[in-house]
């Protein structure tokens, strides 16, 4: 997942491909999380750390909130957010 520069500071129109790519990522991630507790396997791994970081950055700095129609991703995000490493 590459957010590039914050969406508000891009060349006008350049945010469209970034947003479309992010939406594709969210749909794939939600489908994966429908079948397991974590991204890559049934335990917390680097895939979760990277995915959480990308989504948290998008949510906080790129104006891309967690979608309402991604319940598995929202569950996963809520489970990881209180971890000490996520709060740092």
Steps between C-alpha positions, in 0.01 A plus 500: 500500500654828394304807601746733333479859621196601706205521264446870566850590374494317167473644155126545435356174377795287611316385810257294290736209421628498860146486638399229251804291594424544869141385447621187319740431788220542756272255315773236472598543863141474620450179299816350652397598851159338453679165510759558772577710803819654360618598151748227404433216742331423829748700705617860510780556247690762301211503251273634775757758607544626144126492422407678820764767441382562144134524598570714805708739289224517241240563768697765687691685231362421154129555565405136443277374784442132567204408277170410662456212254817319618384339828784247523761767447336721764501208748867429426596869524316536833681194638845632404453870585532459881830308479790697653692493171202648312466778756866601476 
